Amino acid sequence: MAWLVLLSGVGAHNLGPIGSVRVDHISVDLDDDVRFQASPNALKKSGEWVTVQFSGVKSPSHGDWIGVYSPADADVHHTAPIKYKFAWESAGFLHTGKGALKFRLLNMRHDYSFALFRNGTYYPVMVAQSQAVHFKNYNEPLQGHLSLTGKATEMRVVWVTRDAHKPKVLYGTRPNQCTASVHAKSTTYKRDQLCGAPATTSGWRDPGLIHSAVMTDLIPGVRYFYTYGDVYGMSEEKSFVAPLPAGARDGFSFFAFGDMGTAEEDGSLGKQLDVSSLNSSRAMELDLADHTKMILHIGDISYAKGFGAQWDSFYHQIESIASSVPWMTCPGNHESDFPHLAGVWMSGRDSGGECGVPYAARNHMPTTHSGLAWYSYDYGLVHVVMMSTEHNFEAGSAQYEFLLKDLAAVNRSLTPWIVFNGHRPMYIDSTFDGSFNSDQVVARHMRKHIEPLLVKYEVDVCFWGHHHSYQRTCQVANEQCQDPDPDQDQDQEAKHRYHGPVHIVTGASGADTSDNVRDDPPAWLRYLNFKDHGYTRAFVSSSELRLQFVTGSDRKVRDEVVLPMPANRLLD
């Protein structure tokens, strides 16, 4: 049964469900007895549904599947499908050789077609192909997402179209009265800017034009309404609240997590790709409130791994959230890492040949550094630092010098809290050790070079991802708990003294959970959960920082810790 081979093989594990399709093994043998069509073949807007009907399949088997392709005339010998479903997911197919399946199509700036394959994903044989399915407007302004610039009077919005003619953003403080206008800058990237397969081969997909515009002269704390696009069409009106300036004492909340990825709402790839990212994003959307001010996505963003369409899918999935509150990111291994890539010290193939190019094109972060890999900004009472665990952070490196100067310069009378973020954890309960990129080797390396800065400059909490679990430490330094035993009564003086950072691994927002933890947990570990998916929710005030682990499936709080403001930082 050759069709089963790669579903559990190395290729499927490294490159995900799309990577399990061996494009280089595809052959075409059209079967005139098979009836295969998609309807409707004209769609008004992104996200509409298409039904694919098929019949006349002789000796139907579990290895029969339907691939979704865009553009419609894509060469199946050289192009991976956008997604796929197995034909047996249609009830009765294995007995009758006929069935129907529904697919949800995103407007990816080109038409679509569907193909019926037999013989599994390792040696697929295409036996039928549908007519093309078209969109009315390939220049729908889509995938809108906000980000902070570091200035409280500004907010950036990024979106995607195929073509453009003077793209712009209209905004104002009243709905349907967007009188202020700002022009956008448009960029893209080409195949030859990427550095390896599958990003440069079967996974390549034209990203279209990526537009970026900064709304200026905003009044902090005021709600703004905005719309973006050009003569080809404008987006629906959306809204956001302008950022709080450094020192503003308003309480607020934010979400933090890593390793989210994307999943298809139509169930495509559902048997192999965990839908927990959908649960987490839906839970966060329900959890949004007026006091929710930002999202911290700390690496492993879309898990595209070189299959470009996954970036479109991811930004569609988060658009309802990211168009309302800024979505702040730092790179992880699945955005950056590739052998011999300049500046990246992790040389695995985890980016699938993307080498950070699609990530950088879509994520415009504050430019406190010449690149996008590390930066910082102030928001109200919080100083936020993003580092890159994929780039050199050893003492003397450019990143280390940035972190040193940045932390030393924090004005604790304005931003008494410091929230530090990076992808690979500094403290982690994991059995993965030995190799240069293992959890424990990287953690020891980070404790050697970065931990002294965190302790010296009194960083309050560190958020990490990479390990697909939720873990929380005590207030720790040099692998020793510095805070009093929580089971013991604490005097008020000790309670309001700085003891060290709390480290939270919050990499359970979407990807399959990691259960490779030690039988004998380290003494500094206060809470561990590798069964539930979810995200961290933080509440900031002038007296405390409250941190909660919220599960995506039911929005229940599974863990909570409260950090009182150290006495030497209490505000008048």
Protein Blocks (a to p, Z undefined) as FASTA:
>chain_A
ZZlmmmmmmklmmnojmlmpcfklpccdddfkbccddddfbdfbghiacddddehiahia
fkbccdddddfklcfklpccfbdcdfklpghklmnopacdddddddehiacdddddehij
mlccdfbdcdddddfblcbcehiacddehiakbccdddddfbdchiaddddfbehiafbc
cddddddddfklpgbdfklmmmpccebjadddddehiaehiacdddeddfkopcdddddd
ddddehiacdcdddddehkbpcdfklpaklmmccklmmmmmmmmmmpcfklgbdcdeejj
lonnopaklmmmmmmmmmmmmmmbccdddddfklmgcghiahiabfcfklnonnommmmm
mmccdffbfblmbccddehjbccddddfkbccbehiaklmmmmmmmmmpcfklmmpacdd
dfbdfbdcdfbehiambmklmmmmmmmmmmmmmmmnopabdcdehiacdddddddeehia
fbdcfkbccdfklmmpcfbdcddddfklmpacdfbbcfbdcfklmbdcfkbgcddddddd
fkbccdddddfklopafbdcdddddfklocZZ
